């Protein structure tokens, strides 16, 4: 076999390998995600994290590798906020005052679930999977809340105290993107929106108001 023929075969094999790699990457992106709920036994109860919620969005790295790999789609989480995801059903929210001490407990069980909103194409499972690798492995599709978890907090004089049970989670902005052509140019946006992500850590959030 001539040197020219060997070079041609080597180039063809390399091109075939690159195409198979790109196809495998695109297929893996759209695989269904197991968003099994975090059970009550797996949750960690944490009360009243002072200053937990961020005032501004925290930037997150994008999902681009800088390598041209042909057509594919992926999700990008562009920012995040620490966010107390409330359990809005009765038996998990209380108000008392003015002044004194609040002593509360969860009187009704329920489930706090992932919330996704936006426009265009998107998959809640894929967004959850991206959040697990980008933000925290504690992020869950849903978190079980059981009865109990008694908690007390003093209320400032002439003020009203509020206690809300929930999950110490995150709020994120997301985008679904698709590469164009060879994948080296600017990607096309297929969808965008926000997601509220609970974690396995649950507890009471306290704040005060004048009335």
N, C-alpha and C positions, 0 to 999 in steps of 0.2 A: 504493500500500500504506500502511495506517495505521501510526502510531507503535507502537501496541499489537501489531500483527502482526509488525513488525520485531523488537521486543523478544522476542517468543515464539520466533521463528526463531533469534535469537542465543543464547538460553538453551538451546534444544534442541541446537544445534551444539556448544556448550561441553560439555554433558553427554555427548554422543556421543564427543567427543575425550577426555574424562577416562576413560571406560570403555575405549576402545581403548588408552590409555596403560597403564592398570592391567593389562589382559589381556596386553599385550606384556611388561610387567615380570615377571608370573608365569610366562609361557612361557619367558623367558630364564633364569629361575632353575633350571629343570629340564632345560636342554639338556645333552647328554652332553659330558663333559670329556675333552680329550686329555691323558692322563697318561703321555706318552711317557717312557721311562726315560732318565736321564742316562747317556750313554756314558762309558767310561773316559777318552776324550780330553777330555771336558768337565769332569771332576772336578778339584778342587783338593786336593792332599794337604797336610794341616796336622797336625803332631804335638803331642800332649800339651798341650792348652789348659788351663792352670792356672786353677781356679776357674770353669770354663765352665758347669757345671750349676748352675742356680738352686736355692736352698734353699726358696724359697716361690714360689707362683704369681704371675705378673705380670698385672695386669688388662689387658684389651683392650677397645676401644670396641665398643658393640653396633652392629647393622646397621640400627637404626631411624632414619628420616629425620624423623619428627615430622609427616609429611603423611599424611592419611587418603586411601588410594588403593584401597580395596575389598579383596576377598579375594585373598590371595597367600601364598606360603610363602618362607622364607629360612632360611639357616644363620647361627648366631651363635657365634663363638669367644669364650668368656667369660674365659679365662686361658691363659697359656702358661708353659712352663719350658724353658730351654736344656737339651738332653738329648743325651748321646752314645748314638746308636743302634748297638748292637753287631752285629757279624757273627759269629754263634754257631757257624759250622762250623769243623771242625778246620783248623789251619794259620793261624788268625788270633788265637789267644789263647795266652799263655805265662806261666809262673811260674818264678822262679829265686831262688836265695839259699841261706843267708843271706849278705848282703853281696855285694860284687863288682859286676860290670857285666853287664847284659842286652844282647845284640845279636840282634835278631829281624828277620824279614821275612815278608811274606805268601806262603805256599807253595801256597795253593789259591784259585782265583778263585770268585766267586759274585755274588749280588745281594742287596742290602739293600732291603726293600720297605716301603711305607706299611702301617701296621697301624691298623685302626679297630675299636673295640668299642663296644657300647652296646645300647640297647633301643629298640623302636619303629621308626619309619621313618627311613632314612638312605641316603645315596649317598656312597661313598668318593670318587668323582670330584668331586662338588659340594663336599665338605669340603676336598679338595685345592685346588680353584679358589679357595675362600674364603681358605685359608691363603696362597696366592700373593699375594693382594691385601692381606691384613691383616698377615702376618708377614714373608715374604721371597719374592722371585721365585726364589730358589735351591731352594725346597722342590720335591721331585720325587716321583712315584709310585714310582719305584725307582731305585737307583743301582748301577752296575756296579763291582765290585771286581776288579782284576787282580792277578796275582802280582807280587812285587817289593816296593818301598817298604821298604827296610832302615832300621832305626832302633836306636839304642843309648841306654841310660839307666843311670846309676849307682844302686846300691842301698845304702841306709843300713846301717851296721854292725848285725849281728844281726837284720836285718829281711829279709822276703821281698818281692820285687818282682813286680808283675803288669803285663802289657801286653795290652791288648785293642784290636783294630782295629775301626773302625766309622765312622759318619757323624756329623758335628757337626750335629745336627738339633734338633727341638723336640717336646715333649709338650704337647698342648692338650686342653681340655675343650670340647665342642661341644654345641649344641642345634639341633634343627630346629623352627621355629616357624611358625604360621599365623595370619594376622589373622582376626578374627571380625567379621561384619557389615560395616560401613562401613570397618573398619580402624582406627578411632580408639580402640577399647578395648584392654584387655590381651589379648595374643595367646595362642593355645592351643599347648601344647607337643606336638609329634608324636613326638619322639624325643630322646635325649640319650646322651652317652657320652664316651669319650676317643679320641684319635688320636695315634700316634707318627709323626712326619714326618721322613724323612731329607732331607738336602740334598746338593748336589754337592760339598761339602767333606768329605773323608775323612782319617782319620789315626789315630794310636795314642793311647790313654788309659792313663796310668800311675798306679798306686797301690801302697801298701805295707801289709803285715799282719805281725803278730807271729809267725805260724806258717804 
